[in-house]
Amino acid sequence: MKREDELLKRIEQGDTRAADELIQMFYPEILRYCLWHAPNRSLAEDAVQETFLKVIRYFDRYTHKGKFKAFLYRIAANTCIDMQRKNRHADLSLEESGLDPCYSEPAFETIHSDLALKQLVKCLPAQSQEIILLRYGQDLTLREIADILHLPLGTVQSRQRAALKKLREEL
């Protein structure tokens, strides 16, 4: 039994410490996901908090079949979509962000590469953007992406191939 499964079982039994532990376990990767979709860190953090509130609020509707991560990402995606509708802000370009590419702190390198990936995928259709961001920005498997997006695995694979081909052409 994975740690995640054990925590979910304890949450079902009403253990609030298990819920806190589950949130701590997934918080960094959901924050990173929300950073892809939010115009700034503050809104991304709000989206993450709202995501976990919804997870706890609707936990009784979730039936554990080993796909909690897909459930969590789906809620995060919907939360980000809702926040984007409320806050229509233009995305910053790399130049407008004021980031100095010469700065070499490790965390900065990650942020810079994330911004570069976000700028790069802007030329893709929205569905392809999401697949590329989940695959290369979040390091999820194609199967996990298919579960999150409620698409057949073959569709995810073909959209990824088409997106990568378009990106190669753009470069």
QUIBELUR-V906176 format. One record per residue. N is the residue number from 1. RES is the residue in one letter. D_FIRST is the distance of its C-alpha to the first C-alpha in Angstrom with 2 decimals. Layout:
[[N	RES	D_FIRST] [N	RES	D_FIRST]]
//
This chain:
[[1	M	0.00] [2	K	3.80] [3	R	6.60] [4	E	8.16] [5	D	6.18] [6	E	6.68] [7	L	10.13] [8	L	10.97] [9	K	10.55] [10	R	12.71] [11	I	15.11] [12	E	15.64] [13	Q	16.71] [14	G	19.12] [15	D	17.82] [16	T	19.87] [17	R	18.65] [18	A	15.16] [19	A	17.18] [20	D	19.15] [21	E	16.26] [22	L	14.88] [23	I	18.51] [24	Q	18.98] [25	M	16.05] [26	F	17.59] [27	Y	21.21] [28	P	22.58] [29	E	21.64] [30	I	22.78] [31	L	25.91] [32	R	26.61] [33	Y	26.28] [34	C	28.63] [35	L	31.02] [36	W	31.58] [37	H	32.78] [38	A	34.60] [39	P	38.08] [40	N	37.33] [41	R	34.68] [42	S	35.61] [43	L	34.99] [44	A	31.70] [45	E	30.53] [46	D	31.81] [47	A	29.87] [48	V	26.60] [49	Q	27.34] [50	E	28.30] [51	T	25.14] [52	F	22.92] [53	L	25.41] [54	K	25.12] [55	V	21.32] [56	I	21.60] [57	R	24.69] [58	Y	23.34] [59	F	19.77] [60	D	20.84] [61	R	21.75] [62	Y	18.36] [63	T	16.38] [64	H	12.77] [65	K	12.55] [66	G	10.42] [67	K	13.68] [68	F	13.80] [69	K	15.41] [70	A	18.09] [71	F	18.73] [72	L	19.18] [73	Y	21.47] [74	R	23.42] [75	I	24.21] [76	A	25.18] [77	A	27.37] [78	N	29.08] [79	T	29.64] [80	C	31.22] [81	I	33.39] [82	D	34.56] [83	M	35.41] [84	Q	37.28] [85	R	39.34] [86	K	40.26] [87	N	40.99] [88	R	42.84] [89	H	43.24] [90	A	44.19] [91	D	41.86] [92	L	43.34] [93	S	44.32] [94	L	43.56] [95	E	47.20] [96	E	47.16] [97	S	44.03] [98	G	46.09] [99	L	43.50] [100	D	45.22] [101	P	43.77] [102	C	45.31] [103	Y	43.12] [104	S	40.46] [105	E	37.87] [106	P	34.38] [107	A	33.07] [108	F	36.27] [109	E	35.79] [110	T	32.50] [111	I	34.29] [112	H	37.24] [113	S	35.26] [114	D	33.37] [115	L	36.78] [116	A	38.18] [117	L	35.41] [118	K	35.95] [119	Q	39.70] [120	L	39.29] [121	V	37.29] [122	K	39.79] [123	C	41.83] [124	L	39.10] [125	P	38.63] [126	A	36.14] [127	Q	33.50] [128	S	33.78] [129	Q	33.68] [130	E	30.34] [131	I	28.89] [132	I	30.35] [133	L	29.25] [134	L	25.62] [135	R	25.66] [136	Y	27.72] [137	G	27.59] [138	Q	23.88] [139	D	22.72] [140	L	20.70] [141	T	20.44] [142	L	22.85] [143	R	20.21] [144	E	18.86] [145	I	22.55] [146	A	23.30] [147	D	20.67] [148	I	22.06] [149	L	25.63] [150	H	25.25] [151	L	27.05] [152	P	26.84] [153	L	25.52] [154	G	29.05] [155	T	30.63] [156	V	28.52] [157	Q	29.41] [158	S	33.08] [159	R	33.33] [160	Q	31.82] [161	R	34.35] [162	A	37.18] [163	A	36.31] [164	L	36.19] [165	K	39.47] [166	K	41.06] [167	L	39.92] [168	R	41.44] [169	E	44.64] [170	E	44.70] [171	L	44.39]]
//
